[in-house]
């Protein structure tokens, strides 16, 4: 594990001078220090990976586990619980082996391309409704608050059979679960207890009043290799999907639109050729310089990565945003190319722990972009791109606001 040029351990996350631009250190680290020593918000040290091949290897290699509650694993956040990656919610579901494969088999059935395609007309209708409200109130407007936030919440609430009237509560709960430095330990504990109580109550209701939603199906679903999900697994699944199902997509909608509007030629390209929507969404996911913390892994055996021998007990942070800017994997990696295809980016991870909801996220992003191009062709940022501000203190990357006009 290497230090920076001054022999110092880098503080992580690494700040950037602009909300839509990557930290300058990414390129240097990929070239000179692919396994870098970093200091986490907790004060513990870990190793940072920024090269595409190294990140892809670690995320796919079973020797790098999600056992972040191990005694010698680095704590991620300032909270005593160690942060969102080794919370009670995360530990309720088996993170490795057959237990994880069983859970994934049972849940992934709901996120097939066929099911998401069937859901697409409802997502489009809701997007149109939100844009109707946006037009009625006039500009300027915050696209994140008016579209990026409510749409994914409505979608995931519909999938899980919970009322979208509770979406404000979900936002606070998810922010505390994704907290690095924003909330105190007391606030985190209280929010997690409230969220746990809510989800247990919702599971009870779904047992007695089943609907056509994911949780109702999972309550009665069986797996040939392991029977039904336990109460704890059901609750953790509901919590995890509510958090992951809206927070990341909420932020990505805002970032995607901001990236496309930051250079007017990109938006004009899409207006001229709507067939580019799919590849534009994939390129926005790859090009995202504000992708968040990355994925940590715990090393159970001594392994060589990027020419560095890492001892057992090392905590490694895989920075997918940095890896997606690797010139060895992507030609003109620092250029946003809406025609890029194939585009094997790592925005959703890879391997056995890749994002379960990536098909849903793609469906939402493509639908939102399609409707915006149809309804608001004159859309533009209401501030200069350099005046946008990042969300701080959470493991997810996002923009505080996306002010637009039309």
C-alpha positions as CSV (number, residue, x, y, z in Angstrom):
1,X,0.0,0.0,0.0
2,X,1.5,3.3,-1.1
3,X,1.2,6.8,0.2
4,X,1.0,10.0,-1.8
5,X,4.0,12.0,-3.0
6,X,4.5,13.7,0.3
7,X,4.4,10.4,2.3
8,X,1.0,11.3,3.6
9,X,-2.1,9.1,3.9
10,X,-4.9,10.7,1.7
11,X,-8.1,11.7,3.5
12,X,-11.1,9.9,1.9
13,X,-13.5,10.7,0.3
14,X,-11.2,12.8,-1.9
15,X,-12.8,16.3,-2.5
16,X,-13.3,17.8,-5.9
17,X,-13.2,21.5,-6.9
18,X,-16.4,21.1,-9.0
19,X,-19.6,19.1,-8.5
20,X,-19.5,17.5,-12.0
21,X,-15.7,17.1,-12.2
22,X,-13.5,14.2,-10.8
23,X,-10.9,14.9,-8.2
24,X,-7.6,15.7,-9.8
25,X,-6.0,12.9,-7.8
26,X,-7.9,10.1,-9.6
27,X,-5.7,10.3,-12.7
28,X,-2.5,10.5,-10.7
29,X,-3.4,7.6,-8.5
30,X,-4.3,5.4,-11.5
31,X,-1.0,6.1,-13.1
32,X,1.4,6.3,-10.1
33,X,-0.3,4.8,-7.0
34,X,-3.0,2.2,-7.9
35,X,-3.2,0.9,-4.4
36,X,-3.2,4.0,-2.2
37,X,-3.3,4.4,1.6
38,X,-6.4,6.4,2.7
39,X,-7.8,7.6,6.0
40,X,-11.5,7.0,6.3
41,X,-14.0,9.4,8.1
42,X,-13.7,7.1,11.1
43,X,-9.9,7.7,11.3
44,X,-9.1,4.1,10.3
45,X,-6.9,3.4,7.4
46,X,-7.7,1.4,4.2
47,X,-6.5,0.8,0.7
48,X,-8.0,2.6,-2.3
49,X,-8.2,1.1,-5.8
50,X,-8.7,3.4,-8.8
51,X,-7.8,1.2,-11.8
52,X,-10.6,-0.5,-13.8
53,X,-9.0,-4.0,-13.9
54,X,-8.2,-3.9,-10.1
55,X,-11.7,-2.8,-9.1
56,X,-13.3,-5.4,-11.4
57,X,-11.0,-8.1,-10.0
58,X,-11.7,-7.3,-6.3
59,X,-15.5,-7.0,-6.8
60,X,-15.6,-10.4,-8.4
61,X,-13.1,-12.2,-6.2
62,X,-14.6,-14.2,-3.3
63,X,-11.5,-13.6,-1.2
64,X,-12.6,-10.0,-0.9
65,X,-15.7,-10.2,1.3
66,X,-18.4,-8.0,2.8
67,X,-17.4,-9.1,6.3
68,X,-16.9,-5.5,7.4
69,X,-17.9,-6.3,10.9
70,X,-14.7,-8.3,11.4
71,X,-12.7,-7.3,14.4
72,X,-9.8,-6.0,12.3
73,X,-11.8,-4.5,9.5
74,X,-11.7,-0.7,9.1
75,X,-14.7,1.3,10.4
76,X,-16.0,3.4,7.6
77,X,-17.9,6.2,9.4
78,X,-17.6,8.2,12.6
79,X,-20.5,6.3,14.1
80,X,-19.8,3.6,16.7
81,X,-21.8,1.1,14.6
82,X,-19.2,1.4,11.9
83,X,-21.4,3.0,9.3
84,X,-23.8,1.8,6.6
85,X,-21.8,-1.1,5.2
86,X,-21.8,-3.1,8.4
87,X,-25.1,-1.9,10.0
88,X,-27.7,-4.2,11.6
89,X,-29.6,-4.0,8.3
90,X,-26.7,-5.2,6.3
91,X,-25.8,-8.0,8.7
92,X,-29.4,-9.4,8.7
93,X,-28.8,-10.9,5.2
94,X,-26.0,-13.4,4.6
95,X,-23.2,-11.5,2.8
96,X,-21.4,-14.6,1.4
97,X,-21.8,-18.1,0.3
98,X,-25.0,-20.1,-0.3
99,X,-27.0,-17.9,2.1
100,X,-26.4,-14.9,-0.1
101,X,-27.0,-16.8,-3.3
102,X,-30.3,-18.1,-1.9
103,X,-31.5,-14.6,-0.9
104,X,-30.4,-13.1,-4.3
105,X,-32.2,-15.9,-6.3
106,X,-35.4,-15.1,-4.5
107,X,-35.3,-11.4,-4.8
108,X,-33.8,-11.0,-8.3
109,X,-36.9,-12.6,-9.9
110,X,-38.7,-9.3,-9.4
111,X,-36.1,-7.3,-11.3
112,X,-36.2,-9.0,-14.7
113,X,-36.2,-7.1,-17.9
114,X,-39.7,-8.4,-18.6
115,X,-41.1,-7.1,-15.4
116,X,-39.4,-3.7,-15.7
117,X,-40.6,-3.3,-19.3
118,X,-44.1,-3.9,-18.1
119,X,-43.6,-1.3,-15.4
120,X,-42.3,1.3,-17.8
121,X,-45.7,2.8,-18.9
122,X,-46.5,3.5,-15.3
123,X,-43.2,5.2,-14.8
124,X,-43.7,7.3,-17.9
125,X,-47.2,8.3,-16.8
126,X,-45.9,9.4,-13.4
127,X,-43.0,11.4,-15.0
128,X,-45.5,13.2,-17.2
129,X,-47.6,14.0,-14.2
130,X,-44.7,15.4,-12.3
131,X,-43.6,17.5,-15.3
132,X,-47.2,18.8,-15.6
133,X,-46.9,20.1,-12.0
134,X,-43.5,21.6,-12.9
135,X,-44.9,23.5,-15.9
136,X,-47.8,24.7,-13.9
137,X,-45.6,26.3,-11.2
138,X,-43.2,27.7,-13.7
139,X,-39.4,28.2,-13.8
140,X,-36.8,28.3,-12.4
141,X,-37.3,25.0,-10.6
142,X,-35.2,22.4,-8.7
143,X,-35.3,19.3,-10.9
144,X,-33.9,17.1,-8.2
145,X,-36.7,18.1,-5.7
146,X,-39.5,18.2,-8.3
147,X,-38.7,15.1,-10.4
148,X,-35.5,13.3,-9.3
149,X,-36.8,12.7,-5.7
150,X,-40.5,11.9,-6.0
151,X,-40.3,9.6,-9.0
152,X,-38.0,6.9,-7.6
153,X,-39.8,7.0,-4.3
154,X,-43.1,6.4,-5.9
155,X,-41.7,3.5,-8.0
156,X,-40.1,1.7,-5.1
157,X,-43.1,2.3,-2.8
158,X,-45.3,0.8,-5.5
159,X,-43.1,-2.2,-5.9
160,X,-43.0,-2.9,-2.1
161,X,-46.7,-2.1,-1.5
162,X,-46.0,0.8,0.9
163,X,-47.8,4.2,0.8
164,X,-45.9,6.9,-1.0
165,X,-47.4,9.3,1.5
166,X,-44.5,8.1,3.8
167,X,-41.8,9.1,1.3
168,X,-40.6,12.0,3.4
169,X,-40.0,9.6,6.3
170,X,-38.1,7.2,4.0
171,X,-35.8,10.0,2.9
172,X,-34.7,10.8,6.4
173,X,-34.3,7.1,7.3
174,X,-32.3,6.4,4.2
175,X,-30.0,9.3,4.7
176,X,-29.2,8.2,8.2
177,X,-28.5,4.6,6.9
178,X,-26.2,6.1,4.3
179,X,-24.5,8.4,6.7
180,X,-20.8,9.0,6.9
181,X,-20.5,12.2,8.9
182,X,-23.9,14.1,8.6
183,X,-25.7,12.7,11.6
184,X,-24.8,12.0,15.2
185,X,-24.8,8.5,16.7
186,X,-28.0,9.2,18.6
187,X,-29.8,10.4,15.5
188,X,-28.6,7.3,13.5
189,X,-29.8,5.0,16.3
190,X,-33.2,6.7,16.6
191,X,-33.8,6.7,12.9
192,X,-32.8,3.1,12.5
193,X,-35.1,2.0,15.3
194,X,-38.0,3.9,13.8
195,X,-37.4,2.5,10.3
196,X,-37.1,-1.1,11.7
197,X,-40.4,-0.7,13.6
198,X,-42.1,0.6,10.5
199,X,-40.9,-2.2,8.3
200,X,-41.8,-4.9,10.8
201,X,-45.3,-3.4,10.9
202,X,-45.5,-3.3,7.2
203,X,-44.5,-7.0,6.9
204,X,-47.2,-7.9,9.4
205,X,-49.8,-6.1,7.2
206,X,-48.6,-7.8,4.1
207,X,-48.9,-11.2,5.8
208,X,-52.6,-10.6,6.6
209,X,-53.4,-8.4,3.5
210,X,-51.2,-9.6,0.7
211,X,-51.1,-7.6,-2.5
212,X,-49.3,-7.8,-5.9
213,X,-46.0,-6.5,-4.6
214,X,-42.6,-7.8,-4.0
215,X,-42.8,-8.2,-0.2
216,X,-46.2,-10.0,-0.4
217,X,-44.6,-12.5,-2.9
218,X,-41.4,-13.0,-0.8
219,X,-43.4,-13.8,2.3
220,X,-44.7,-16.9,0.7
221,X,-41.9,-17.6,-1.7
222,X,-39.7,-20.7,-1.3
223,X,-36.3,-21.6,-2.6
224,X,-35.5,-25.3,-3.3
225,X,-32.2,-24.9,-1.6
226,X,-33.2,-23.1,1.5
227,X,-37.0,-22.7,2.2
228,X,-38.5,-19.3,3.0
229,X,-36.9,-16.0,4.0
230,X,-36.9,-15.4,7.8
231,X,-38.7,-12.4,9.4
232,X,-35.3,-10.7,9.8
233,X,-34.4,-11.3,6.1
234,X,-37.8,-9.9,5.0
235,X,-37.4,-6.8,7.1
236,X,-33.9,-6.2,5.9
237,X,-34.9,-6.8,2.3
238,X,-37.7,-4.2,2.6
239,X,-35.4,-1.7,4.2
240,X,-32.5,-2.2,1.8
241,X,-34.7,-1.9,-1.3
242,X,-36.4,1.2,0.0
243,X,-33.0,2.8,0.6
244,X,-31.2,1.6,-2.5
245,X,-34.3,1.8,-4.7
246,X,-34.7,5.5,-4.4
247,X,-31.6,7.2,-3.0
248,X,-29.2,6.3,-5.8
249,X,-31.7,6.9,-8.6
250,X,-32.9,10.2,-7.2
251,X,-29.3,11.4,-7.2
252,X,-28.5,9.9,-10.6
253,X,-31.5,11.6,-12.3
254,X,-30.2,15.0,-11.2
255,X,-26.6,14.3,-12.1
256,X,-27.5,12.8,-15.5
257,X,-29.5,15.8,-16.5
258,X,-26.9,18.2,-15.2
259,X,-24.2,16.5,-17.2
260,X,-26.2,16.6,-20.4
261,X,-27.1,20.2,-19.9
262,X,-23.6,21.3,-18.9
263,X,-22.6,21.0,-22.5
264,X,-25.5,22.1,-24.7
265,X,-24.2,20.0,-27.6
266,X,-25.0,16.8,-25.7
267,X,-28.7,17.8,-25.2
268,X,-28.9,18.9,-28.9
269,X,-27.5,15.5,-29.9
270,X,-30.3,13.7,-28.1
271,X,-33.0,16.1,-29.4
272,X,-31.8,15.3,-32.9
273,X,-31.5,11.5,-32.3
274,X,-33.7,10.0,-29.6
275,X,-32.2,6.5,-30.4
276,X,-29.2,7.7,-28.4
277,X,-31.2,7.7,-25.1
278,X,-30.0,4.2,-24.0
279,X,-26.3,4.8,-24.7
280,X,-26.5,8.3,-23.2
281,X,-27.8,6.8,-19.9
282,X,-25.0,4.3,-19.9
283,X,-22.5,7.0,-20.6
284,X,-23.9,9.2,-17.9
285,X,-23.5,6.3,-15.4
286,X,-19.9,5.8,-16.6
287,X,-19.0,9.5,-16.7
288,X,-20.4,10.3,-13.3
289,X,-17.5,12.0,-11.3
290,X,-19.7,12.2,-8.2
291,X,-20.5,8.6,-7.8
292,X,-20.0,8.5,-4.0
293,X,-17.9,6.5,-1.6
294,X,-17.4,3.3,-3.6
295,X,-17.6,-0.3,-2.4
296,X,-15.5,-1.5,0.5
297,X,-14.3,-5.1,0.8
298,X,-12.5,-7.1,3.6
299,X,-9.6,-9.3,2.7
300,X,-9.7,-12.8,4.2
301,X,-6.4,-14.0,2.7
302,X,-3.2,-12.4,1.5
303,X,-3.7,-11.3,-2.1
304,X,-1.7,-9.3,-4.7
305,X,-3.6,-6.5,-6.4
306,X,-2.1,-3.9,-8.7
307,X,1.4,-5.1,-8.0
308,X,1.0,-4.7,-4.3
309,X,0.8,-7.6,-1.8
310,X,-2.1,-6.9,0.6
311,X,-2.1,-8.8,3.9
312,X,-5.1,-10.6,5.4
313,X,-7.4,-8.2,7.3
314,X,-6.9,-5.3,4.8
315,X,-10.0,-3.2,4.1
316,X,-10.1,-2.2,0.4
317,X,-12.3,0.6,-1.1
318,X,-13.1,0.1,-4.8
319,X,-13.8,3.5,-6.4
320,X,-16.0,2.7,-9.4
321,X,-16.1,6.3,-10.5
322,X,-12.3,6.5,-10.8
323,X,-12.2,3.1,-12.5
324,X,-14.8,4.3,-15.0
325,X,-12.4,7.0,-16.1
326,X,-9.5,4.6,-16.7
327,X,-8.0,5.2,-20.2
328,X,-6.9,1.6,-20.4
329,X,-10.5,0.5,-20.4
330,X,-12.3,3.4,-22.2
331,X,-11.0,5.3,-25.1
332,X,-11.1,9.1,-24.5
333,X,-12.3,8.3,-20.9
334,X,-12.6,11.9,-19.9
335,X,-14.9,12.7,-22.8
336,X,-18.6,12.1,-22.6
337,X,-19.5,10.2,-25.7
338,X,-23.2,9.5,-26.1
339,X,-22.5,7.0,-28.9
340,X,-20.2,4.9,-26.7
341,X,-21.0,1.2,-27.2
342,X,-20.1,-1.2,-25.8
343,X,-19.8,0.5,-22.4
344,X,-18.7,-2.0,-19.7
345,X,-18.8,0.5,-16.9
346,X,-18.8,-0.5,-13.2
347,X,-21.4,1.9,-11.9
348,X,-23.6,-1.0,-10.7
349,X,-20.6,-3.1,-9.5
350,X,-19.9,-6.5,-10.9
351,X,-19.8,-10.1,-9.7
352,X,-22.1,-11.7,-7.1
353,X,-22.9,-8.5,-5.3
354,X,-23.7,-6.3,-8.4
355,X,-26.7,-4.1,-8.0
356,X,-30.0,-6.1,-8.0
357,X,-32.0,-3.1,-9.1
358,X,-29.9,-2.1,-12.1
359,X,-32.6,-3.0,-14.6
360,X,-35.1,-0.9,-12.7
361,X,-32.6,2.0,-12.5
362,X,-32.0,1.9,-16.2
363,X,-35.7,1.8,-16.9
364,X,-36.3,4.9,-14.8
365,X,-33.4,6.9,-16.2
366,X,-34.2,6.1,-19.8
367,X,-37.9,6.9,-19.2
368,X,-37.1,10.2,-17.5
369,X,-34.7,11.3,-20.2
370,X,-37.2,10.4,-22.9
371,X,-40.0,12.3,-21.3
372,X,-37.8,15.4,-20.6
373,X,-36.7,15.5,-24.2
374,X,-40.3,15.3,-25.4
375,X,-41.8,17.7,-22.9
376,X,-39.0,20.2,-22.2
377,X,-36.7,20.4,-25.3
378,X,-35.6,23.9,-24.3
379,X,-34.5,22.7,-20.8
380,X,-31.3,24.3,-19.5
381,X,-29.4,24.8,-16.3
382,X,-30.5,27.9,-14.4
383,X,-26.9,28.3,-13.0
384,X,-23.5,27.7,-14.3
385,X,-22.3,24.1,-14.0
386,X,-19.5,25.3,-11.7
387,X,-22.1,26.7,-9.3
388,X,-23.7,23.3,-8.6
389,X,-22.9,21.8,-5.2
390,X,-22.3,18.2,-4.1
391,X,-24.2,16.5,-1.3
392,X,-21.7,15.9,1.5
393,X,-21.6,13.4,4.4
394,X,-23.3,10.4,2.7
395,X,-21.9,7.4,0.9
396,X,-24.0,8.2,-2.2
397,X,-22.9,11.0,-4.5
398,X,-25.4,13.7,-5.6
399,X,-26.2,17.3,-6.1
400,X,-27.9,19.4,-3.5
401,X,-30.1,21.1,-6.2
402,X,-30.4,21.0,-10.0
403,X,-31.9,24.5,-10.8
404,X,-33.3,24.5,-14.4
405,X,-35.4,26.7,-16.7
406,X,-37.1,26.2,-20.0
